Amino acid sequence: MMKSPDIVIVGGGIIGSACAYELARAGTRVALVERGELAAEASGASAGLVGPRYRPMSVPMAALRDASYKRFGPLVVQVEEETGQRCGLIRTASLMVALDDASATALHERFVWQQSQGISSTWLSGDEARALEPMLAPSVSAAIRMDGEYAVIAPLLTQRLAEAAVLHGARLYRGTTVIGLPHHGTHVTGVALTDGLLPAGTVVLAAGAWTRFCGDWLGVPVPVFPVRGQIVAVERPPSLLRHVLLAGTGYVAARADGRIITGATEEPEAGFDKRVTVGGMQTMLDQLFTLLPGMRAATFSAAWAGLRPGSPDGLPLIGPLPGYENVFVASGHFRGGILFAPITAEIITALVTGTAPPLDAGPFSPARPRLLAPQRSLAGTTG
Ligand SMILES: Cc1cc2nc3c(=O)[nH]c(=O)nc-3n(C[C@H](O)[C@H](O)[C@H](O)COP(=O)(O)OP(=O)(O)OC[C@H]3O[C@@H](n4cnc5c(N)ncnc54)[C@H](O)[C@@H]3O)c2cc1C
């Protein structure tokens, strides 16, 4: 049986599971504590789309995104090999579409920007896009095609990461709620569970939209907040959908489980309510029919919602919790937690084990002043 863990991670979503995997691979004794099932929250609801950088974003976000994207495919293959289980990974391409003249102009500006950055993409007329994707609506007037899109079944990837962590010696506690963070001065001694203390030398807070409550236990603001996202899934018709379709902040994609999903709403006003609403479903189905009119005859499969962990300035929180010497935060990944999991896990592992992080994590510090002077911006991700 494992001695007291060196490191306890709070939260068994994609971020906690990826951190557990990297920390276990680095040779630490790590425990992953999840109050429900793995991927029970945002990571289970996720669309699982991961693509290359396709629009302008801040320098730190571009660096984080490029570094994580580069690691994503190899990481999935690695955990599939280690666990002998698949994650429903599809390698595909995306079509970013315009539905009217104004959006075609904006889309073309983005294409010009992509070319200036050396990003590989192709400009298509509406007819050229339909030649590649025959189900596409006649109203699509232009598109940008980009290779390098991944679609993964996010709950499967989360489970595989945790299973692979266990293969490397991690211990997994499911159905186990952390209720406090006992500490002496600036030193946290472990995590409090309903039936006692799990001692730890270091604690990583990866509790998704609930991470701010962990900060509350220590009197430190961790301003992560929930942003509901709703998705509708339909059974895939016999005709193929070859590309992930991107329109504005929405998307339509085929998945390895035989379904087509249309997502996702962005509803911070819903708070911690993760119920599906008829209005949310209608918005997502309108989007589906606008892009693929033939889908009106599709069979309904499911609808679900999840709570993304939002952050006030749109950047994730990755780094030491201010005021405490042995607590780290890995949260606030908003619409990009699946994409950002590989690099987040590497940064956290480096910080915890005292080695150099793969990139400058300063801009993502939970102590950054911008966090407390909110100005909301999207992270430039799909989900
Ligand atoms: C509809 C939707 C679509 C999305 N699509 C994409 C996409 O296509 N691509 C992409 O990159 N991202 C996407 N995202 C975003 C991505 O899913 C999230 O950023 C990511 O899942 C966040 O992972 P997490 O581990 O931080 O949080 P979560 O997955 O929410 O995990 C946190 C875990 O902590 C646990 N927990 C909380 N408190 C405690 C406690 N006290 N004790 C023990 N456990 C606790 C919770 O039960 C939960 O399992 C999408 C999100 C949604 C909702």
Ligand as a Chemical Component Dictionary entry (heavy atoms), coordinates in Angstrom:
data_LIG
# 
_chem_comp.id                   LIG 
_chem_comp.type                 NON-POLYMER 
_chem_comp.pdbx_formal_charge   0 
_chem_comp.three_letter_code    LIG 
# 
loop_
_chem_comp_atom.comp_id 
_chem_comp_atom.atom_id 
_chem_comp_atom.alt_atom_id 
_chem_comp_atom.type_symbol 
_chem_comp_atom.charge 
_chem_comp_atom.model_Cartn_x 
_chem_comp_atom.model_Cartn_y 
_chem_comp_atom.model_Cartn_z 
_chem_comp_atom.pdbx_ordinal 
LIG C1  C1  C 0 -20.206 21.957 -23.454 1  
LIG C2  C2  C 0 -18.727 22.065 -23.354 2  
LIG C3  C3  C 0 -17.942 21.882 -24.486 3  
LIG C4  C4  C 0 -16.550 21.985 -24.405 4  
LIG N1  N1  N 0 -15.800 21.720 -25.515 5  
LIG C5  C5  C 0 -14.432 21.794 -25.444 6  
LIG C6  C6  C 0 -13.644 21.466 -26.570 7  
LIG O1  O1  O 0 -14.151 21.115 -27.630 8  
LIG N2  N2  N 0 -12.282 21.557 -26.444 9  
LIG C7  C7  C 0 -11.680 21.942 -25.275 10 
LIG O2  O2  O 0 -10.443 22.011 -25.219 11 
LIG N3  N3  N 0 -12.425 22.240 -24.179 12 
LIG C8  C8  C 0 -13.777 22.189 -24.243 13 
LIG N4  N4  N 0 -14.547 22.488 -23.157 14 
LIG C9  C9  C 0 -13.882 22.970 -21.957 15 
LIG C10 C10 C 0 -13.281 21.834 -21.154 16 
LIG O3  O3  O 0 -14.195 20.767 -21.116 17 
LIG C11 C11 C 0 -12.964 22.332 -19.755 18 
LIG O4  O4  O 0 -12.096 23.452 -19.825 19 
LIG C12 C12 C 0 -12.265 21.218 -18.951 20 
LIG O5  O5  O 0 -13.060 20.047 -18.963 21 
LIG C13 C13 C 0 -12.021 21.659 -17.515 22 
LIG O6  O6  O 0 -11.436 20.560 -16.867 23 
LIG P1  P1  P 0 -11.226 20.568 -15.299 24 
LIG O7  O7  O 0 -10.566 19.302 -14.961 25 
LIG O8  O8  O 0 -10.571 21.850 -14.907 26 
LIG O9  O9  O 0 -12.705 20.662 -14.695 27 
LIG P2  P2  P 0 -13.809 19.524 -14.511 28 
LIG O10 O10 O 0 -13.845 18.590 -15.643 29 
LIG O11 O11 O 0 -15.081 20.219 -14.156 30 
LIG O12 O12 O 0 -13.257 18.696 -13.288 31 
LIG C14 C14 C 0 -13.224 19.196 -11.984 32 
LIG C15 C15 C 0 -13.506 18.027 -11.065 33 
LIG O13 O13 O 0 -13.312 18.428 -9.719  34 
LIG C16 C16 C 0 -14.236 17.721 -8.936  35 
LIG N5  N5  N 0 -14.355 18.401 -7.646  36 
LIG C17 C17 C 0 -14.821 19.664 -7.421  37 
LIG N6  N6  N 0 -14.792 19.950 -6.121  38 
LIG C18 C18 C 0 -14.292 18.848 -5.499  39 
LIG C19 C19 C 0 -14.028 18.536 -4.134  40 
LIG N7  N7  N 0 -14.279 19.402 -3.154  41 
LIG N8  N8  N 0 -13.521 17.310 -3.842  42 
LIG C20 C20 C 0 -13.260 16.412 -4.815  43 
LIG N9  N9  N 0 -13.499 16.663 -6.132  44 
LIG C21 C21 C 0 -14.000 17.864 -6.464  45 
LIG C22 C22 C 0 -15.486 17.732 -9.756  46 
LIG O14 O14 O 0 -16.391 16.711 -9.375  47 
LIG C23 C23 C 0 -14.937 17.554 -11.169 48 
LIG O15 O15 O 0 -14.946 16.204 -11.597 49 
LIG C24 C24 C 0 -15.936 22.328 -23.181 50 
LIG C25 C25 C 0 -16.716 22.479 -22.036 51 
LIG C26 C26 C 0 -18.098 22.337 -22.113 52 
LIG C27 C27 C 0 -18.924 22.473 -20.870 53 
# 
loop_
_chem_comp_bond.comp_id 
_chem_comp_bond.atom_id_1 
_chem_comp_bond.atom_id_2 
_chem_comp_bond.value_order 
_chem_comp_bond.pdbx_ordinal 
LIG C1  C2  SING 1  
LIG C2  C3  SING 2  
LIG C2  C26 DOUB 3  
LIG C3  C4  DOUB 4  
LIG C4  N1  SING 5  
LIG C4  C24 SING 6  
LIG N1  C5  DOUB 7  
LIG C5  C6  SING 8  
LIG C5  C8  SING 9  
LIG C6  O1  DOUB 10 
LIG C6  N2  SING 11 
LIG N2  C7  SING 12 
LIG C7  O2  DOUB 13 
LIG C7  N3  SING 14 
LIG N3  C8  DOUB 15 
LIG C8  N4  SING 16 
LIG N4  C9  SING 17 
LIG N4  C24 SING 18 
LIG C9  C10 SING 19 
LIG C10 O3  SING 20 
LIG C10 C11 SING 21 
LIG C11 O4  SING 22 
LIG C11 C12 SING 23 
LIG C12 O5  SING 24 
LIG C12 C13 SING 25 
LIG C13 O6  SING 26 
LIG O6  P1  SING 27 
LIG P1  O7  DOUB 28 
LIG P1  O8  SING 29 
LIG P1  O9  SING 30 
LIG O9  P2  SING 31 
LIG P2  O10 DOUB 32 
LIG P2  O11 SING 33 
LIG P2  O12 SING 34 
LIG O12 C14 SING 35 
LIG C14 C15 SING 36 
LIG C15 O13 SING 37 
LIG C15 C23 SING 38 
LIG O13 C16 SING 39 
LIG C16 N5  SING 40 
LIG C16 C22 SING 41 
LIG N5  C17 SING 42 
LIG N5  C21 SING 43 
LIG C17 N6  DOUB 44 
LIG N6  C18 SING 45 
LIG C18 C19 SING 46 
LIG C18 C21 DOUB 47 
LIG C19 N7  SING 48 
LIG C19 N8  DOUB 49 
LIG N8  C20 SING 50 
LIG C20 N9  DOUB 51 
LIG N9  C21 SING 52 
LIG C22 O14 SING 53 
LIG C22 C23 SING 54 
LIG C23 O15 SING 55 
LIG C24 C25 DOUB 56 
LIG C25 C26 SING 57 
LIG C26 C27 SING 58 
# 
